[in-house]
Amino acid sequence: MDVEKSDVSERRKGSLISAVVMIALMCAVIVLLLWGQSVDPLPLWGFAFILLFPVAIVAGILIALRQRMKELERSELDEAGKY
């Protein structure tokens, strides 16, 4: 068994798990905001502004995850370790 491939697999798995956990938390925040809006509505502009934050965080997580997967595919971590 190749140790480097196993290491990359573990790093990929860890990245995916952390991304899924954070996205699930942000989805819970979005659901909570939607429920709060149904109970005691804010003006639409205020609600959209508040909702923008968890949506932006999810987008950032997805972008970072994609970049991380590309790094792991190209083995950039191993190359950086040589220096």
Protein Blocks (a to p, Z undefined) as FASTA:
>chain_A
ZZklmmmmmmmmmmmmmmmmmmmmmmmmmmmmmmmmmmmccdfklmmmmmmmmmmmmmmm
mmmmmmmmmmmmnommmmmmmZZ
